Every structure is written in C-alpha cells, then in structure tokens.
Amino acid sequence: MNLLANIFKPMLQWLIRAISLSIALVIPQYGVAATPAANDPIVVSFALRPVHHFNQRLDDAQQLGKPWAQSPQQIAKIYAGQSFETIKHNIEGQYHDYYLLSPATKEEPQMLLIVTLDSQHGWHLHRASLSWRCQSQAVFSTQACQ
C-alpha cells in the first residue's frame, strides 16, 4: 500500500496543479489569475461566503460617512478580519479582487479569502470565496484537514 502511495502521490500533485491551471485559464472571473505568478496561491476549490449582512452594515457606514466604508482595501480588511494580510489586488473593470491570507499556525489551517468588491453604485461586496491550506498541502482547497 505504501509503495502505491509513493507512486501515485506525485501523479496526484501534478494532476492538481494541471487542474488548477486549467481552472485559471477558463474562469478568471473567479479571482484566479490566467497567468499566475510564481508566488500566487493555487486554489483548487473554494466555498462562497455570505455577504448580504455585511453589505447592510457597509451601507449604513457609507450613509454615516465612515471613512473605512469609502476605501475598498479597508472594506475587504474589515470583512476578513484584522489578522488577515492582503497579498494581492486585481482590478477588472468595476470589480476589485483582494486576496487576504491568514497567518500560518500549527493548530489551524491557513485561510485564503478572496473578496470581490463592486464599485458600480458605491462600494459593496460582490462575492467572498474562502479556501484553506492544511499543513501537509501545497494548494488551497475545501478538503477537510487531517
């Protein structure tokens, strides 16, 4: 069994990278770059997160003139939480994608949150996608950690 695992593990890793690149080329609107840089996170799968309640809070803050509600970077940071660091920012027309990464710890998987903001009628969250990387994995996915 261990021999089979040693044979198939490199093949599986290659397959995951190939699928990730295919996804990046086919659906770049989901926040995966079509030509990923060497340090870009490889995202195999993600879970969509709710944004409706945050958008209500954001609308209230905009009406009150809160400074954070006028800055797309601050909006993304507040949605993600202060422990997340912005590692990448893409602009595609009216959409701003922020890639936010949580610190790596031994106890928790590293989280990647891709927040897409829409600027068409004032800032609001269009989509938030969550993925994580377990200690033994090189890619971000929604698979349970062991």
Secondary structure, DSSP 8 states (H G I E B T S, - for coil): -HHHHHHHHHHHHHHHHHHHHHHHHH-GGGS--SS--TTS--BS--EE---HHHHHHHHHHHHTT-GGGG-HHHHHHHHH-TT-EEEEEEEETTEEEEEEE----SSS-EEEEEEEEE-TTS-EEEEEEEEEE-TT-SSBBS----
